Amino acid sequence: MRVAVDREKCCGAGLCVLTAGGVFDQGEEDGLVVLLVAEPPAAEAEDVREAAQGCPCGAITVEETAGQ
């Protein structure tokens, strides 16, 4: 799994951090998404998918790779 974020689309809702805090954070100055791990471990995959689906701005992209 590979994850990408588009900070220009982000509205700072923070749902990604609540859902997958090991992969996402929010910038201290602007509150926008910060990607901590572009290739999260398999154990976090479901949370990352949920964060991407729940993002109200569509700022998170998930690319599935072999094995996940």
SULZIKA-V571312 format. One record per backbone hydrogen bond with DSSP energy under -1.0 kcal/mol. NH is the residue of the N-H (numbers start at 0). CO is the residue of the C=O. If there is no record, write none. Layout:
# SULZIKA-V571312
NH,CO
NH,CO
This chain:
# SULZIKA-V571312
1,62
2,37
3,60
5,58
8,5
9,5
17,13
18,14
19,15
22,19
23,19
24,33
26,31
30,26
33,24
35,22
36,22
43,40
44,41
47,43
48,44
49,45
50,46
51,47
52,48
53,49
60,3
62,1
67,64
